[in-house]
Amino acid sequence: MSATTAAPPLGTPIVQPIHHSAAYAFDTLADARAVFAQRAGGYTYARTGNPNVAALEAEIARREGGAGAVAASSGQAAVALALLTLTGPARDAHAVVSSRLYGGSVDLLTDTLADTGLEVSFADPRDPREWEDAVREGTRVFFLESIANPLTELPELEAIAQIAHRHGAAVVVDNTVATPHLYTPGEHGADFVVHSATKYLAGHGGPLGGLLVATGSFDPTNDPARWPWLTEPRHRWGGRSAVETYGAERAVLGVARCKYLNDLGPCLGATIAHEILQGMATLGVRVERQSATAESLAATLAAHPAVERVHHPASATGRQRELLRHGGYRGAGGVFSVDLAGTPAQVEDVVDSLRLIRLAANIGDVRTLVAHPASMTHCRLTPEQFRASGITERTLRFTVGLEDEAELTADLFRALSVIAEPAPGWDTAAGRGTAVAAP
């Protein structure tokens, strides 16, 4: 049998191949015309779509129970796509935002997007009344995190979402710390979910990526006058509206992809999408192990005399503990923070004394990392924002990896001895013993 007539080999790849192509060919000009005009589905250029990127988008939408997703080059880009699409052309655009928010998101909202005219009010995610009080006529978006970074508070999402929807605003939830394995915000009122896929989804501290997911609950046609850039005809969409072009539940995704992603270019490459998708295959195993270790370490450090306070939902009492147990969470994640009892100089000595735990700004890695938010991720907050954030110069954030818990405990206790010796009964070399509870 000649090579030209040979039957294709049996078997198919278990892992999807990487489609490393910038452009896509069409059989006819009519086909190309239809796809470019948004009248037919297909790939035009890798800036707005690619088979590997599409597979990643489909997987995160499935895990979040969403109607679809758009991938971007970073979590910051995904947040920007969501906010630009939901507030962009509105002259009176206003967002109510969690006061306990990742510092990079605060920079985006209060600096770069402020330059576009967006105004922001901050509210405590634990107090729905503050969100109600912050609403004004132009409020289009509520933005908060499902587990706050870095102090890991849990929000009153369902109550906050009810307030937003009563006032016609969309709810965007950053689910990076929780991941859909531990929490699905769409089940609790979120209209859109964003992820820094760099973190737990990828899981190994390598690729950079972001995702915007539509849960399917947001319908701009319920109040078309409030969302004219989605509901009225535009030249961009061939004289149709975004709703006509993409459907009501996917209109925001369509504009995010074919306007902002296309025009600004923060696209995700095929190789990176492939790597993130491979990381997601082990998401559950990693997150459960990291969550369990973080909860145990947080409990251990709560008994250490060098630690003034531990920030972790499992170590909390009252409403925070109730939300963790009965608010739809299947775990508290691998992040926790501590306020140390020493001076800022001693806090710095503790960080510099760590050996196994590395100083870095990332979270979700298989390696355990420490960060000093006041000097790193939240260094550009104003004094007022610092007070609202709950972060101080003595706050350290830990993101737990997959190392042996005893080795991590020993590293922590060695470093904390700069401030105080461990409680009686602890073997700092092995990280075992019975800690004496703090008063």
Secondary structure, 3 states (H helix, E strand, C coil): CCCCCCCCCCCCCCCCCCCCCCECCCCCHHHHHHHHCCCCCCCCECCCCCHHHHHHHHHHHHHHCCCEEEEECCHHHHHHHHHHHHHCCCCCCEEEEECCCCHHHHHHHHHHHHHHCCEEEEECCCCHHHHHHHCCCCEEEEEEECCCCCCCCCCCHHHHHHHHHHCCCEEEEECCCCHHHHCCHHHHCCCEEEEECCCCCCCCCCCCCEEEEECCCCCHHHCHHHCHHHHCCEHHHCCECHHHHHCHHHHHHHHHHHHHHHHHCCCCCHHHHHHHHHHHCCHHHHHHHHHHHHHHHHHHHHCCCCEEEEECHHHCCHHHHHHHHHCCCCCCCCEEEEEECCCHHHHHHHHHHCCCCEECCCCCCCCCEEECCCCCCCCCCCHHHHHHHCCCCCEEEEECCCCCHHHHHHHHHHHHCCCCCCCCCEECCCCEECCCCCC
